[in-house]
C-alpha cells in the first residue's frame, strides 16, 4: 500500500520523496532519504507528524535551511555572522 504524497488537499505538505525532488535542492545533488531521516530525527529540518507518517512543507524547509543551516563564508567569524542577522 502506497502512502499519499499530499495528505491534505490544498496544503503544500509532502512526503520524504516529494521533499527530495520538489526543487529546493540542486538537481543531481539531492540529499539521500537516509540523510533527510537523520535531519528529521535530529530536528534539523521542520516536519509534521500525522499518526506515524512524517510530512514536510517544502517552503518551511527551504526557509529553515537558508536561515539556520547556513555555512559561514571563508574568513567569516561568529561575531560577524551574528551582527549581519540582527
TORVOVO-775510 format. One record per residue: residue number from 1; x, y, z of N, C-alpha, C in turn. Coordinates in steps of 0.05 Angstrom, whole numbers. Layout:
<recs>
<rec k="NUM" n_x="X" n_y="Y" n_z="Z" ca_x="X" ca_y="Y" ca_z="Z" c_x="X" c_y="Y" c_z="Z"/>
...
</recs>
This chain:
<recs>
<rec k="1" n_x="17" n_y="-24" n_z="0" ca_x="0" ca_y="0" ca_z="0" c_x="18" c_y="25" c_z="0"/>
<rec k="2" n_x="12" n_y="42" n_z="-18" ca_x="28" ca_y="67" ca_z="-21" c_x="15" c_y="90" c_z="-6"/>
<rec k="3" n_x="31" n_y="106" n_z="8" ca_x="21" ca_y="128" ca_z="23" c_x="16" c_y="152" c_z="4"/>
<rec k="4" n_x="-4" n_y="168" n_z="9" ca_x="-9" ca_y="191" ca_z="-9" c_x="14" c_y="212" c_z="-6"/>
<rec k="5" n_x="20" n_y="225" n_z="-28" ca_x="41" ca_y="246" ca_z="-27" c_x="31" c_y="270" c_z="-13"/>
<rec k="6" n_x="6" n_y="277" n_z="-17" ca_x="-5" ca_y="301" ca_z="-4" c_x="-29" c_y="293" c_z="14"/>
<rec k="7" n_x="-25" n_y="291" n_z="40" ca_x="-47" ca_y="281" ca_z="57" c_x="-70" c_y="301" c_z="61"/>
<rec k="8" n_x="-65" n_y="326" n_z="57" ca_x="-86" ca_y="347" ca_z="60" c_x="-89" c_y="362" c_z="34"/>
<rec k="9" n_x="-111" n_y="359" n_z="20" ca_x="-115" ca_y="374" ca_z="-5" c_x="-114" c_y="404" c_z="0"/>
<rec k="10" n_x="-100" n_y="418" n_z="-17" ca_x="-98" ca_y="447" ca_z="-13" c_x="-74" c_y="456" c_z="3"/>
<rec k="11" n_x="-60" n_y="437" n_z="16" ca_x="-36" ca_y="444" ca_z="31" c_x="-11" c_y="436" c_z="15"/>
<rec k="12" n_x="12" n_y="446" n_z="24" ca_x="36" ca_y="440" ca_z="10" c_x="52" c_y="417" c_z="22"/>
<rec k="13" n_x="40" n_y="402" n_z="41" ca_x="55" ca_y="381" ca_z="54" c_x="61" c_y="358" c_z="34"/>
<rec k="14" n_x="84" n_y="347" n_z="37" ca_x="93" ca_y="325" ca_z="20" c_x="109" c_y="305" c_z="36"/>
<rec k="15" n_x="113" n_y="281" n_z="25" ca_x="128" ca_y="261" ca_z="39" c_x="158" c_y="265" c_z="34"/>
<rec k="16" n_x="174" n_y="246" n_z="43" ca_x="203" ca_y="250" ca_z="41" c_x="213" c_y="249" c_z="12"/>
<rec k="17" n_x="200" n_y="232" n_z="-5" ca_x="208" ca_y="232" ca_z="-33" c_x="200" c_y="258" c_z="-47"/>
<rec k="18" n_x="177" n_y="268" n_z="-41" ca_x="169" ca_y="294" ca_z="-52" c_x="187" c_y="316" c_z="-44"/>
<rec k="19" n_x="197" n_y="315" n_z="-19" ca_x="216" ca_y="336" ca_z="-9" c_x="242" c_y="335" c_z="-25"/>
<rec k="20" n_x="251" n_y="311" n_z="-30" ca_x="277" ca_y="308" ca_z="-45" c_x="276" c_y="321" c_z="-72"/>
<rec k="21" n_x="253" n_y="318" n_z="-86" ca_x="252" ca_y="326" ca_z="-114" c_x="233" c_y="350" c_z="-118"/>
<rec k="22" n_x="228" n_y="366" n_z="-98" ca_x="210" ca_y="389" ca_z="-101" c_x="224" c_y="413" c_z="-112"/>
<rec k="23" n_x="250" n_y="413" n_z="-114" ca_x="265" ca_y="435" ca_z="-126" c_x="280" c_y="453" c_z="-106"/>
<rec k="24" n_x="279" n_y="447" n_z="-80" ca_x="294" ca_y="464" ca_z="-62" c_x="324" c_y="456" c_z="-60"/>
<rec k="25" n_x="330" n_y="432" n_z="-70" ca_x="358" ca_y="423" ca_z="-71" c_x="367" c_y="423" c_z="-100"/>
<rec k="26" n_x="393" n_y="429" n_z="-105" ca_x="403" ca_y="429" ca_z="-132" c_x="399" c_y="402" c_z="-146"/>
<rec k="27" n_x="392" n_y="403" n_z="-172" ca_x="386" ca_y="379" ca_z="-187" c_x="412" c_y="362" c_z="-188"/>
<rec k="28" n_x="408" n_y="336" n_z="-181" ca_x="431" ca_y="318" ca_z="-181" c_x="446" c_y="317" c_z="-154"/>
<rec k="29" n_x="439" n_y="336" n_z="-136" ca_x="453" ca_y="337" ca_z="-110" c_x="433" c_y="336" c_z="-87"/>
<rec k="30" n_x="411" n_y="322" n_z="-92" ca_x="391" ca_y="319" ca_z="-71" c_x="402" c_y="302" c_z="-49"/>
<rec k="31" n_x="396" n_y="308" n_z="-23" ca_x="405" ca_y="291" ca_z="-2" c_x="390" c_y="264" c_z="-3"/>
<rec k="32" n_x="403" n_y="244" n_z="8" ca_x="391" ca_y="217" ca_z="8" c_x="368" c_y="216" c_z="28"/>
<rec k="33" n_x="352" n_y="196" n_z="25" ca_x="330" ca_y="192" ca_z="44" c_x="341" c_y="188" c_z="72"/>
<rec k="34" n_x="363" n_y="173" n_z="73" ca_x="376" ca_y="169" ca_z="99" c_x="384" c_y="195" c_z="112"/>
<rec k="35" n_x="395" n_y="213" n_z="97" ca_x="404" ca_y="239" ca_z="107" c_x="380" c_y="255" c_z="117"/>
<rec k="36" n_x="358" n_y="256" n_z="101" ca_x="334" ca_y="270" ca_z="109" c_x="322" c_y="259" c_z="134"/>
<rec k="37" n_x="322" n_y="232" n_z="136" ca_x="311" ca_y="220" ca_z="160" c_x="328" c_y="227" c_z="185"/>
<rec k="38" n_x="354" n_y="228" n_z="181" ca_x="372" ca_y="235" ca_z="203" c_x="367" c_y="264" c_z="211"/>
<rec k="39" n_x="365" n_y="282" n_z="191" ca_x="359" ca_y="311" ca_z="197" c_x="333" c_y="313" c_z="212"/>
<rec k="40" n_x="313" n_y="297" n_z="204" ca_x="287" ca_y="298" ca_z="218" c_x="289" c_y="289" c_z="246"/>
<rec k="41" n_x="304" n_y="267" n_z="250" ca_x="307" ca_y="256" ca_z="277" c_x="322" c_y="275" c_z="295"/>
<rec k="42" n_x="342" n_y="289" n_z="284" ca_x="357" ca_y="309" ca_z="300" c_x="344" c_y="336" c_z="301"/>
<rec k="43" n_x="320" n_y="338" n_z="289" ca_x="304" ca_y="362" ca_z="288" c_x="319" c_y="385" c_z="275"/>
<rec k="44" n_x="334" n_y="379" n_z="254" ca_x="349" ca_y="400" ca_z="239" c_x="331" c_y="412" c_z="217"/>
<rec k="45" n_x="310" n_y="398" n_z="209" ca_x="291" ca_y="409" ca_z="190" c_x="263" c_y="407" c_z="201"/>
<rec k="46" n_x="246" n_y="426" n_z="195" ca_x="218" ca_y="425" ca_z="206" c_x="202" c_y="402" c_z="192"/>
<rec k="47" n_x="185" n_y="389" n_z="208" ca_x="169" ca_y="367" ca_z="197" c_x="143" c_y="366" c_z="213"/>
<rec k="48" n_x="123" n_y="352" n_z="202" ca_x="97" ca_y="349" ca_z="214" c_x="91" c_y="320" c_z="216"/>
<rec k="49" n_x="82" n_y="310" n_z="239" ca_x="74" ca_y="282" ca_z="242" c_x="44" c_y="280" c_z="241"/>
<rec k="50" n_x="34" n_y="262" n_z="225" ca_x="6" ca_y="255" ca_z="224" c_x="4" c_y="225" c_z="229"/>
<rec k="51" n_x="-3" n_y="218" n_z="254" ca_x="-2" ca_y="190" ca_z="261" c_x="28" c_y="181" c_z="262"/>
<rec k="52" n_x="34" n_y="161" n_z="247" ca_x="62" ca_y="153" ca_z="246" c_x="75" c_y="161" c_z="220"/>
<rec k="53" n_x="61" n_y="177" n_z="203" ca_x="72" ca_y="187" ca_z="179" c_x="85" c_y="214" c_z="184"/>
<rec k="54" n_x="106" n_y="220" n_z="169" ca_x="120" ca_y="245" ca_z="172" c_x="118" c_y="260" c_z="145"/>
<rec k="55" n_x="110" n_y="286" n_z="147" ca_x="106" ca_y="302" ca_z="123" c_x="122" c_y="328" c_z="126"/>
<rec k="56" n_x="129" n_y="340" n_z="104" ca_x="145" ca_y="365" ca_z="103" c_x="132" c_y="386" c_z="87"/>
<rec k="57" n_x="135" n_y="411" n_z="94" ca_x="126" ca_y="433" ca_z="78" c_x="151" c_y="444" c_z="65"/>
<rec k="58" n_x="154" n_y="441" n_z="38" ca_x="178" ca_y="449" ca_z="24" c_x="185" c_y="479" c_z="29"/>
<rec k="59" n_x="165" n_y="496" n_z="32" ca_x="171" ca_y="524" ca_z="37" c_x="183" c_y="529" c_z="64"/>
<rec k="60" n_x="173" n_y="514" n_z="84" ca_x="184" ca_y="516" ca_z="111" c_x="213" c_y="506" c_z="112"/>
<rec k="61" n_x="217" n_y="483" n_z="99" ca_x="244" ca_y="471" ca_z="99" c_x="264" c_y="489" c_z="84"/>
<rec k="62" n_x="256" n_y="500" n_z="62" ca_x="273" ca_y="518" ca_z="47" c_x="281" c_y="542" c_z="63"/>
<rec k="63" n_x="261" n_y="555" n_z="76" ca_x="267" ca_y="578" ca_z="92" c_x="285" c_y="571" c_z="116"/>
<rec k="64" n_x="280" n_y="548" n_z="128" ca_x="296" ca_y="540" ca_z="151" c_x="325" c_y="535" c_z="143"/>
<rec k="65" n_x="329" n_y="522" n_z="120" ca_x="356" ca_y="516" ca_z="111" c_x="371" c_y="542" c_z="105"/>
<rec k="66" n_x="357" n_y="561" n_z="92" ca_x="371" ca_y="586" ca_z="85" c_x="378" c_y="602" c_z="109"/>
<rec k="67" n_x="362" n_y="601" n_z="131" ca_x="368" ca_y="618" ca_z="154" c_x="384" c_y="604" c_z="176"/>
<rec k="68" n_x="379" n_y="578" n_z="180" ca_x="391" ca_y="565" ca_z="203" c_x="414" c_y="546" c_z="197"/>
<rec k="69" n_x="415" n_y="535" n_z="173" ca_x="436" ca_y="516" ca_z="166" c_x="456" c_y="528" c_z="147"/>
<rec k="70" n_x="461" n_y="553" n_z="150" ca_x="479" ca_y="567" ca_z="132" c_x="508" c_y="561" c_z="140"/>
<rec k="71" n_x="525" n_y="556" n_z="120" ca_x="553" ca_y="551" ca_z="124" c_x="567" c_y="578" c_z="122"/>
<rec k="72" n_x="583" n_y="586" n_z="142" ca_x="597" ca_y="612" ca_z="141" c_x="617" c_y="613" c_z="119"/>
<rec k="73" n_x="619" n_y="637" n_z="107" ca_x="639" ca_y="641" ca_z="86" c_x="667" c_y="641" c_z="97"/>
<rec k="74" n_x="686" n_y="636" n_z="80" ca_x="714" ca_y="635" ca_z="88" c_x="722" c_y="662" c_z="101"/>
<rec k="75" n_x="733" n_y="661" n_z="124" ca_x="742" ca_y="685" ca_z="138" c_x="721" c_y="698" c_z="155"/>
<rec k="76" n_x="696" n_y="688" n_z="154" ca_x="675" ca_y="699" ca_z="170" c_x="675" c_y="687" c_z="198"/>
<rec k="77" n_x="673" n_y="704" n_z="218" ca_x="673" ca_y="694" ca_z="245" c_x="644" c_y="694" c_z="256"/>
<rec k="78" n_x="640" n_y="682" n_z="279" ca_x="614" ca_y="681" ca_z="291" c_x="604" c_y="709" c_z="297"/>
<rec k="79" n_x="621" n_y="726" n_z="306" ca_x="613" ca_y="753" ca_z="313" c_x="603" c_y="768" c_z="289"/>
<rec k="80" n_x="617" n_y="765" n_z="266" ca_x="608" ca_y="779" ca_z="242" c_x="581" c_y="768" c_z="232"/>
<rec k="81" n_x="578" n_y="742" n_z="234" ca_x="553" ca_y="729" ca_z="225" c_x="530" c_y="738" c_z="242"/>
<rec k="82" n_x="533" n_y="740" n_z="269" ca_x="512" ca_y="749" ca_z="286" c_x="503" c_y="777" c_z="281"/>
<rec k="83" n_x="523" n_y="795" n_z="275" ca_x="516" ca_y="823" ca_z="270" c_x="501" c_y="827" c_z="244"/>
<rec k="84" n_x="504" n_y="810" n_z="224" ca_x="491" ca_y="813" ca_z="199" c_x="461" c_y="805" c_z="201"/>
<rec k="85" n_x="454" n_y="788" n_z="220" ca_x="426" ca_y="778" ca_z="221" c_x="409" c_y="794" c_z="241"/>
<rec k="86" n_x="420" n_y="814" n_z="254" ca_x="405" ca_y="830" ca_z="273" c_x="387" c_y="850" c_z="260"/>
</recs>
